[in-house]
Amino acid sequence: DGTNIPNPPPPVDVTVPITKGADKSAIHRGETVTYTVTFENGTGKALTSWTLADVMTGRGTNFDVVSATVDGSSITAPTSADTLTFTGGALTKDQRVVITYVLRAKTTASLATYANTATVTLDGKPYDAPPVNVTVTDDPLKKVVKDGQTMVEPGENVTYRVTLTADKAYSAYTITD
């Protein structure tokens, strides 16, 4: 019929900037590591919700979740085994979200390097952050030496010294004798 139908616009290349980082690359058993995941709604439109799946094999066995925040507000920290799932409500176009959470390596944690990945899902489409590795290393306490008097008379005080050698500074350490 001679009517010209315009070509549809080319598809828009959607970019969703997502970054993930940790405040330490190595920790000892009992220490904490803080992870931060930041993403932006680069879909070009407002969204009704978002989901972040944060996966680390062995997390449930080797780490406890200490705390979590979304955009600086404390939330109840997710506690599932290997995947922590964070969900949120509406996002405006180009809105940025910052999720921070703290893990503590259990005193029984396996000495290993743990790869931690994050995937944010916006409008049904997943976007991945590069993995972040954190290594749980051996106990920093290397040597304990106790020396002092070896002979005392009944009723005398015993004086001895305990020397700890460690590869990190401690503000306090409990010694039971």
The 8 nearest C-alpha neighbors of each residue, nearest first, counted from 0:
[[1, 2, 3, 4, 5, 6, 7, 8],
 [0, 2, 3, 4, 5, 6, 7, 8],
 [3, 1, 0, 4, 5, 6, 7, 8],
 [4, 2, 5, 1, 0, 6, 7, 8],
 [3, 5, 2, 6, 7, 1, 0, 8],
 [4, 6, 3, 7, 8, 2, 9, 1],
 [5, 7, 8, 4, 9, 3, 10, 2],
 [8, 6, 5, 9, 10, 4, 11, 3],
 [7, 9, 6, 10, 11, 5, 12, 4],
 [8, 10, 11, 7, 6, 12, 5, 13],
 [11, 9, 12, 8, 7, 13, 6, 42],
 [10, 12, 13, 9, 8, 43, 42, 14],
 [11, 13, 10, 14, 42, 9, 41, 43],
 [14, 12, 42, 11, 41, 15, 43, 10],
 [15, 13, 41, 16, 12, 42, 40, 126],
 [14, 16, 41, 39, 40, 17, 13, 38],
 [15, 17, 38, 39, 14, 18, 41, 40],
 [18, 16, 38, 128, 37, 15, 39, 19],
 [19, 17, 37, 128, 36, 38, 16, 20],
 [18, 20, 36, 35, 128, 37, 131, 17],
 [19, 21, 35, 34, 131, 36, 22, 18],
 [20, 22, 34, 23, 33, 35, 32, 24],
 [21, 23, 33, 32, 34, 20, 24, 35],
 [24, 22, 21, 25, 32, 26, 133, 33],
 [23, 25, 133, 134, 132, 21, 26, 22],
 [26, 24, 134, 133, 23, 135, 136, 27],
 [27, 25, 135, 30, 136, 134, 28, 23],
 [26, 28, 136, 135, 30, 138, 137, 29],
 [27, 29, 106, 104, 30, 105, 108, 138],
 [28, 30, 104, 106, 105, 103, 27, 31],
 [31, 29, 103, 27, 28, 104, 26, 32],
 [30, 32, 103, 102, 104, 101, 33, 29],
 [31, 33, 102, 101, 23, 22, 103, 34],
 [34, 32, 101, 22, 21, 100, 102, 31],
 [33, 35, 21, 100, 99, 20, 101, 32],
 [34, 36, 99, 20, 19, 98, 21, 37],
 [35, 37, 19, 98, 18, 97, 99, 20],
 [38, 36, 97, 18, 17, 96, 98, 19],
 [39, 37, 17, 16, 96, 95, 18, 15],
 [38, 40, 95, 94, 16, 41, 15, 93],
 [39, 41, 93, 94, 42, 92, 15, 95],
 [40, 42, 15, 14, 93, 43, 39, 13],
 [43, 41, 13, 44, 40, 14, 15, 92],
 [42, 44, 41, 92, 93, 45, 40, 13],
 [45, 43, 92, 42, 46, 91, 41, 40],
 [44, 46, 91, 92, 90, 47, 43, 89],
 [47, 45, 90, 89, 48, 44, 91, 122],
 [46, 48, 89, 88, 90, 45, 49, 122],
 [47, 49, 88, 89, 87, 46, 90, 50],
 [48, 50, 87, 121, 86, 120, 88, 51],
 [51, 49, 86, 120, 119, 85, 87, 52],
 [50, 52, 119, 85, 118, 84, 86, 120],
 [53, 51, 84, 118, 117, 83, 54, 82],
 [52, 54, 117, 83, 82, 116, 84, 51],
 [55, 53, 82, 116, 81, 115, 117, 52],
 [56, 54, 115, 81, 58, 114, 57, 82],
 [57, 55, 81, 58, 54, 113, 114, 115],
 [56, 58, 60, 59, 61, 81, 55, 80],
 [59, 57, 81, 62, 61, 60, 55, 56],
 [60, 58, 80, 81, 57, 61, 62, 79],
 [59, 61, 57, 58, 62, 108, 80, 105],
 [60, 62, 108, 58, 105, 59, 104, 57],
 [63, 61, 104, 58, 105, 103, 59, 102],
 [62, 64, 103, 102, 65, 104, 105, 59],
 [63, 65, 102, 66, 101, 103, 78, 62],
 [66, 64, 101, 102, 63, 103, 67, 76],
 [67, 65, 101, 100, 76, 64, 68, 75],
 [66, 68, 100, 76, 99, 74, 73, 101],
 [69, 67, 73, 72, 99, 71, 74, 98],
 [68, 70, 98, 71, 72, 97, 99, 73],
 [69, 71, 97, 72, 96, 98, 68, 99],
 [70, 72, 69, 68, 73, 97, 98, 99],
 [73, 71, 68, 69, 70, 74, 67, 98],
 [74, 72, 68, 67, 71, 69, 75, 66],
 [75, 73, 68, 67, 76, 72, 69, 66],
 [74, 76, 77, 67, 73, 66, 68, 78],
 [75, 77, 67, 66, 74, 78, 64, 65],
 [78, 76, 83, 79, 75, 84, 85, 64],
 [79, 77, 76, 64, 80, 83, 63, 59],
 [80, 78, 83, 82, 77, 81, 59, 84],
 [79, 81, 59, 82, 58, 78, 60, 83],
 [80, 82, 58, 56, 55, 59, 54, 57],
 [83, 81, 54, 53, 80, 79, 84, 52],
 [82, 84, 53, 77, 52, 79, 54, 78],
 [85, 83, 52, 51, 82, 53, 77, 86],
 [84, 86, 51, 50, 52, 83, 87, 77],
 [87, 85, 50, 49, 51, 84, 88, 48],
 [88, 86, 49, 48, 50, 89, 85, 90],
 [87, 89, 48, 47, 49, 90, 86, 46],
 [88, 90, 47, 48, 46, 91, 87, 45],
 [91, 89, 46, 45, 94, 47, 92, 88],
 [90, 92, 45, 94, 93, 46, 89, 44],
 [91, 93, 45, 44, 94, 43, 40, 90],
 [94, 92, 40, 41, 39, 91, 95, 43],
 [95, 93, 91, 40, 39, 92, 90, 96],
 [94, 96, 39, 38, 93, 40, 97, 37],
 [97, 95, 38, 37, 70, 39, 98, 94],
 [98, 96, 37, 70, 69, 36, 99, 38],
 [99, 97, 69, 36, 35, 68, 70, 37],
 [100, 98, 35, 68, 67, 34, 36, 97],
 [99, 101, 67, 34, 66, 33, 68, 35],
 [100, 102, 33, 65, 66, 32, 64, 34],
 [101, 103, 64, 31, 65, 32, 63, 62],
 [104, 102, 31, 63, 62, 30, 29, 105],
 [105, 103, 62, 29, 28, 30, 61, 108],
 [104, 106, 108, 107, 62, 29, 61, 28],
 [105, 107, 28, 29, 108, 104, 61, 27],
 [106, 108, 105, 109, 61, 28, 104, 29],
 [109, 107, 61, 105, 106, 104, 28, 110],
 [108, 110, 111, 107, 61, 135, 136, 28],
 [111, 109, 135, 136, 108, 137, 112, 134],
 [112, 110, 135, 134, 109, 113, 136, 133],
 [111, 113, 134, 133, 135, 132, 114, 110],
 [112, 114, 133, 132, 134, 115, 111, 55],
 [115, 113, 132, 131, 55, 130, 112, 116],
 [114, 116, 55, 131, 130, 54, 132, 113],
 [115, 117, 130, 54, 53, 55, 131, 114],
 [116, 118, 53, 128, 52, 127, 54, 119],
 [119, 117, 127, 52, 126, 51, 125, 128],
 [118, 120, 51, 126, 50, 125, 52, 121],
 [121, 119, 125, 50, 124, 123, 49, 126],
 [122, 120, 49, 123, 124, 119, 125, 50],
 [121, 123, 124, 120, 46, 49, 48, 42],
 [124, 122, 121, 120, 125, 49, 50, 119],
 [123, 125, 120, 121, 122, 126, 119, 118],
 [126, 124, 120, 119, 118, 121, 127, 123],
 [127, 125, 119, 118, 120, 124, 15, 128],
 [128, 126, 118, 117, 119, 129, 125, 17],
 [127, 129, 18, 17, 117, 19, 118, 130],
 [128, 130, 127, 131, 116, 19, 18, 117],
 [131, 129, 116, 115, 114, 128, 132, 117],
 [130, 132, 115, 114, 20, 116, 129, 133],
 [133, 131, 114, 113, 115, 112, 130, 24],
 [134, 132, 24, 25, 113, 112, 135, 131],
 [133, 135, 112, 25, 111, 113, 136, 24],
 [136, 134, 26, 110, 27, 111, 25, 112],
 [137, 135, 27, 110, 134, 26, 138, 25],
 [136, 138, 27, 139, 110, 135, 28, 140],
 [137, 139, 140, 27, 28, 136, 141, 165],
 [140, 138, 166, 165, 141, 137, 167, 27],
 [139, 141, 165, 138, 142, 164, 166, 163],
 [142, 140, 165, 164, 139, 143, 166, 138],
 [141, 143, 164, 163, 140, 144, 165, 162],
 [144, 142, 163, 162, 164, 145, 161, 141],
 [145, 143, 162, 161, 146, 142, 163, 160],
 [144, 146, 161, 160, 162, 143, 159, 147],
 [147, 145, 160, 159, 144, 161, 148, 162],
 [148, 146, 159, 158, 160, 149, 145, 157],
 [149, 147, 150, 158, 159, 157, 146, 151],
 [148, 150, 147, 151, 146, 157, 159, 158],
 [151, 149, 148, 152, 157, 147, 153, 155],
 [152, 150, 155, 153, 149, 157, 148, 156],
 [151, 153, 155, 154, 150, 156, 157, 149],
 [152, 154, 155, 151, 156, 150, 157, 149],
 [155, 153, 152, 156, 151, 157, 150, 158],
 [156, 154, 152, 153, 151, 157, 158, 150],
 [155, 157, 158, 154, 151, 152, 153, 148],
 [156, 158, 148, 155, 159, 151, 147, 149],
 [159, 157, 147, 148, 156, 160, 146, 149],
 [158, 160, 147, 146, 148, 157, 161, 145],
 [159, 161, 146, 145, 147, 162, 158, 144],
 [160, 162, 145, 144, 146, 163, 159, 143],
 [163, 161, 144, 143, 145, 160, 164, 142],
 [164, 162, 143, 142, 165, 161, 144, 140],
 [163, 165, 142, 141, 140, 143, 162, 166],
 [166, 164, 140, 141, 139, 167, 163, 142],
 [165, 167, 139, 140, 168, 164, 141, 138],
 [168, 166, 165, 139, 169, 140, 164, 27],
 [167, 169, 170, 166, 165, 171, 139, 164],
 [170, 168, 171, 167, 172, 165, 166, 140],
 [169, 171, 168, 172, 167, 173, 165, 163],
 [172, 170, 169, 173, 168, 174, 163, 167],
 [171, 173, 174, 169, 170, 163, 175, 168],
 [174, 172, 175, 171, 176, 169, 170, 163],
 [173, 175, 176, 172, 161, 171, 163, 143],
 [174, 176, 173, 172, 161, 145, 143, 160],
 [175, 174, 173, 161, 145, 159, 160, 143]]
